[in-house]
Amino acid sequence: MCCNFKNYFNVIIIMTIIAKIKNMMGSSYDILYLYPIFIIMIYPIVAYGDAVLKKVGQDIVQGELDVVKLAEDMFETMYNARGVGLAAPQIGMNLRMFVADAAPLLDDEDDEDETEKKTLLKIDFKKVFINPTIEEEWGDEWAYEEGCLSIPGVRGDVYRAPNLRIHYFDEHWVEHTETYDGFAARIIQHEYDHIEGVLFVDHLSSLKKQLLKKKLSNISKGNTDASYRMKFPLKK
């Protein structure tokens, strides 16, 4: 009986702490938790127009940040928004870090079984990239219609090289130098742009940018129907 009472008391304390955290951070943040200590943060996605999206990210110093926890939160935030990649600036952090999991793209191809789709799309990967540097890109650039969680409802053809080599650290600070191609390379290039202060719309033609000007302005003001929580720089 004493042990049961003690466990119940601990749960009450944890729930109280979580409630205080949510109150301090505001209703724009979602917190998921598993008793007794595992807490997952689902961040609002920073919308187009926020200054952090145009800044070059800062390197992360090993030991100064719990990158394992941050990576978990970023994955959950990404999954909640049904994305395949998410960079730290998109949750308001000016850091050189992004996560990617291309598995959701497999759901878009109903004609093939899972193994064939992974072979076809070359996207069977789930990765955390910390302090990455794209060392080389090569091959004939190809176009693909891209979108972005920070710019909901907007898509456009972006030309990118089909191959790359990237140097990075994972969430356990293990160093890697790897080569990617196909959709994996494209996802990495898109997210890498984010930590360089570049958005996919920056790659579009001047005419396309002009046509999107009003829509982008509306997004920054919160006039969008995104299905996930967002943080808008100009919302009144």
N, C-alpha and C positions, 0 to 999 in steps of 0.2 A: 504493500500500500504506500509506504514512504517513497519507494522508487518511482511509482506511477505518479505520485503527487509532484515529485521533484521534476520529472520529465515534463509534466503539464506546466509547471511553473516556468521552466526554461523556454517552452514554446511561447508562452505569454510574453516573456521578456523579448524574445527574438521578433515576434510580431509587432511589439511596441516600437522597437528600434527601427524596423523596416518602415513602419508608418511615419516615423519622424523623418527618415531619409526622404521618403516620397514627398512629404510636406515641405522639406527644405528645397528639394530640387524642382518642385512644381509638378503640375498634372501632365506636363508634356512628356514625362518619362514614365516608362512602364518597368516594373520590377517583378521578375519571376523568382521564386525561391523554393529550395528544397531543404527541409529540415535535416540537420540542424544548422549548417553553416554555409551551404552553397547558394549564392545569390547571383542571378543573372540580370544584367541591365539591358533593356532594349531602349536604345537611344532614338530620339527624333532625328530624321534626316535633314541636314542643312540644305536649304533651298538655294536655287540660282540667285545670285546677287549678293550673297554673303561674302564679305572680304576674305574669309579664311579659304574659300575655294580658289582664290587667285594668288595665294602665297606659296612660295617654295617651302616644302616641309622641312622641319629640323630633324637631324639625326637623333636617334634614341640612344642614350648612354646605358650600357648594360648595368643592371642593378638599381637604376633609378625609377623604374616603372615595372609593375607586374604585367608583363606583356602576355603571359599565358591567360590571365584573367581578361585582359583587354581583348585578346583574340577571340575568346569565347563569347564575350559580349558583342563583338563585331559580327561574328557568324550569326548569332541569334537575331541581331538587328537586321542583317542582310536577308536571312530566311523569312523573317516577319514581313519584309517588303518584297519578297519573291525576287530577289536579285541574285546575280551570279558573282558579283564582286563588290567590295566596299572598301574605300580608303578612309584613313583616319580624319582627313579634313571634312569628310561628309558627315561626321558626327561632331564637328566643331573642334577637332584636335589638330594642331599644326605640326604633325609628326610624319616621318617617312615610314609609313607602315600601311599595308593593305592586306586583305584576305580575299580568297577566291575559291569558289566551289562551283564547277560548271555542271554538276549533276542535274540541276533544274532544266537545263537546255535539252536534256534527253526527253523530257516530257513533250517537247514540241514536235517530235518526229514519231508518228504513230505507225509508220510502215515497217520499221525494222525492230528486231528484238534488241534487248539492252546491249548485249555484247557487240552486235553489228553496229549499233548506233555509236557506241564508244569508239569503235575502230574508225568509223566513217568521220565522226566529228572531231576526233582526237582531243577529247576534253575530259578524260577520266583522271581528274586530279582535284585535290583539295589542299590548299596551301596557305601558309602565313608568310608574308614577305616583310622583313624588317631591314631598314637601311639599304634598300636595293639599289643596284646600278645596272642599267641595261648597257652591256659592254659592246654589243654589235647587233645590227639588224641587216638582213639581206633578202634578196629575192625581188621579183616584180610585185609592186604594190597591188593590192586587190581591194575592191570596195565591198562594204557590208553595211547594212542599215543598223546603226547603233542607237541606243537610248541611254538614259542615266537616271538613277533614283533621285538625284538632286534636281532633275529637270523633267518631271512627270508629263507624259503626253506628247513629248517632242522626240522625233526620230529623224535621222538623216544619214546618208551614205558617207562613210569615212574611209579613205584609202590608207592602208597600212601595209608594211612589209610582212611577208608571211612567216619569216623566221627570226628568232632572236636568241641571244645568249645573255643570261642575267646572273649577277652575283648578289647574294643576299644572305641574311641570317633567318632561321626559323624561330618559333616562339621559345625554343629551348637554347637559343644562341648557338646552334650548330650552323657552321658556315657551308654554303652551297654555291656552286657555279653550274648552271644547268642550261640546256638548250630546249626551246619549245617551238612548235609550229602550229599552223591551223588556228582553230578557235581558242586554244589555250594561249597561244601567243597574242591574239587579239585582246583577250580579256586582260592579260598582264599589261599590254600596252595602254589600254584604256585606263586601268587603275594607276599605272605608273604616271600617266599624264596628270592625274589628280594631285599626286604629291609634288608635281612640278608646277602646280598652279594653272594647269591647262584643262579645259573642258572639251568634250567632243564637238560642241558647237563652234569652237574656235577653229576647227578644221574645215568647216563648211564654207561654201563660196560666199562672196559678198552679197550676192543677190538673195541667197537662201537666208543669210543672217538678217537682212533687211525685212524679209517676209515674216521672220520669226520674232522681230523686235517687240511687237505688242504682246505676243503670247508670253515671251520671256519676262516682260515687265509685269504681267499679271501673275505669273508664278511667284516672283519675288514679293508680291503683295499678298499672297495667300489665296489667290483666285485660281484654285485647281482642285480637282477631285481625286487626288491621290488616296489610295486605300490604306496608307500607313501614316503614322504621325510624322509631321515635318515642323521645322523651325524656319519661319519666314523673316528675312531681314527688314522688309518694309511693311509688314502687316501692322495695322493700327488697332 
